[in-house]
Amino acid sequence: MTKAQKLKQCNWILAILLPIVLASSIQLEATSSNGVLPVILHIAVAIPFMVLIIWHIYLHFKWNKWLSKFSKLKNATRILWWLYLITFLSGIATLIHWLIENQHSPLGGIHGKIGFLMIAFAIGHIIKRLKFFNR
């Protein structure tokens, strides 16, 4: 499989997972994360989503100085990267807290707000590149 084929496959899976992650995020936000099953569902779809984002970046830049290549990207893409990183790290912290306390926390609320912002930027990132999906 070529790099372009791998990237296209990765992008399509991300495009399918994005609305599922968004829906589970909205559900958690609306219910203040009540219930174990919705939280587990969110974790189950968010982890592959976040891993595929790293795969997406890897397919573009490989591992060679990929962090330095972000400085050459457009502002919206750089902001998306930083939002991803903050969402990912706050998600890990929120997961650890949830596993220990088994309840919603202010950290989870912050993670949710940052995550919504990241998804908004991701949707913009996709819209700007719709021609890639139409090929």
C-alpha positions as CSV (number, residue, x, y, z in Angstrom):
1,M,0.0,0.0,0.0
2,T,1.4,3.4,-0.9
3,K,1.7,6.3,1.4
4,A,-1.1,8.1,-0.4
5,Q,-3.4,5.1,0.0
6,K,-2.5,4.7,3.7
7,L,-3.2,8.4,4.2
8,K,-6.5,8.2,2.4
9,Q,-7.6,5.2,4.5
10,C,-6.5,6.9,7.7
11,N,-8.4,10.0,6.8
12,W,-11.6,8.1,6.0
13,I,-11.5,6.3,9.3
14,L,-10.8,9.6,11.1
15,A,-13.8,11.1,9.2
16,I,-16.0,8.2,10.4
17,L,-14.8,8.4,14.0
18,L,-15.0,12.1,14.4
19,P,-18.9,12.4,14.5
20,I,-18.9,9.4,16.9
21,V,-16.4,11.0,19.2
22,L,-18.3,14.3,18.9
23,A,-21.7,12.6,19.8
24,S,-20.2,10.8,22.8
25,S,-18.6,14.1,23.9
26,I,-21.9,15.9,23.7
27,Q,-23.7,13.1,25.5
28,L,-21.1,13.3,28.4
29,E,-21.4,17.1,28.5
30,A,-25.2,17.0,28.6
31,T,-25.3,14.5,31.4
32,S,-22.2,15.7,33.4
33,S,-20.7,12.3,32.6
34,N,-23.3,10.3,34.5
35,G,-23.1,6.6,34.0
36,V,-20.2,4.3,33.4
37,L,-21.2,3.0,30.0
38,P,-21.2,6.4,28.2
39,V,-17.8,7.2,29.7
40,I,-16.5,3.8,28.5
41,L,-18.0,4.3,25.1
42,H,-16.3,7.7,24.8
43,I,-13.0,6.2,25.9
44,A,-13.4,3.3,23.4
45,V,-13.9,5.6,20.4
46,A,-11.6,8.5,21.5
47,I,-8.5,6.4,22.0
48,P,-8.5,5.0,18.4
49,F,-9.3,8.5,17.2
50,M,-6.4,10.0,19.0
51,V,-4.0,7.2,17.9
52,L,-5.1,7.7,14.3
53,I,-4.3,11.4,14.5
54,I,-0.8,10.5,15.4
55,W,-0.7,8.0,12.4
56,H,-2.1,10.8,10.2
57,I,0.7,13.1,11.3
58,Y,3.3,10.3,10.9
59,L,2.1,9.6,7.3
60,H,2.6,13.3,6.5
61,F,6.0,13.9,8.2
62,K,7.5,10.6,9.3
63,W,9.3,10.9,12.6
64,N,12.2,13.0,11.2
65,K,12.1,16.4,12.9
66,W,8.3,16.3,12.6
67,L,7.9,18.7,15.5
68,S,10.0,21.3,13.8
69,K,7.9,20.9,10.6
70,F,4.8,22.1,12.5
71,S,6.3,25.6,12.7
72,K,6.1,25.8,8.9
73,L,2.4,24.9,8.9
74,K,-0.5,27.4,8.7
75,N,-1.7,28.9,11.9
76,A,-5.0,26.9,12.0
77,T,-3.1,23.6,11.6
78,R,-0.6,24.5,14.3
79,I,-3.5,25.5,16.6
80,L,-5.1,22.1,15.9
81,W,-1.9,20.4,16.9
82,W,-1.7,22.2,20.2
83,L,-5.4,21.6,20.9
84,Y,-4.8,17.9,20.1
85,L,-1.9,17.8,22.5
86,I,-3.7,19.5,25.3
87,T,-6.8,17.4,24.7
88,F,-4.7,14.2,24.7
89,L,-2.8,15.0,27.9
90,S,-5.9,16.3,29.7
91,G,-7.7,13.1,28.6
92,I,-5.1,10.9,30.2
93,A,-5.3,12.9,33.4
94,T,-9.1,12.8,33.3
95,L,-9.1,9.1,32.7
96,I,-6.8,8.5,35.7
97,H,-9.0,10.6,37.9
98,W,-12.1,8.8,36.7
99,L,-10.6,5.4,37.3
100,I,-9.7,6.4,40.9
101,E,-12.8,8.5,41.8
102,N,-15.3,7.1,39.3
103,Q,-16.9,10.5,39.0
104,H,-16.9,13.6,36.9
105,S,-14.3,16.2,37.8
106,P,-13.6,19.8,36.9
107,L,-10.6,18.5,35.0
108,G,-13.0,16.4,32.9
109,G,-15.0,19.5,32.2
110,I,-11.9,21.4,31.0
111,H,-10.9,18.4,28.9
112,G,-14.3,18.5,27.3
113,K,-14.2,22.2,26.4
114,I,-10.7,21.9,24.9
115,G,-11.8,18.7,23.1
116,F,-14.8,20.5,21.6
117,L,-12.5,23.3,20.4
118,M,-10.2,20.7,18.9
119,I,-13.0,19.0,17.1
120,A,-14.2,22.3,15.7
121,F,-10.7,22.9,14.3
122,A,-10.6,19.4,13.0
123,I,-13.9,19.9,11.2
124,G,-12.4,23.0,9.6
125,H,-9.3,21.1,8.7
126,I,-11.4,18.5,6.9
127,I,-13.6,21.1,5.2
128,K,-10.5,22.8,3.8
129,R,-9.3,19.5,2.4
130,L,-12.6,18.1,1.1
131,K,-11.2,17.7,-2.4
132,F,-8.8,15.0,-1.0
133,F,-11.9,13.0,0.0
134,N,-13.6,13.5,-3.4
135,R,-10.7,12.0,-5.4
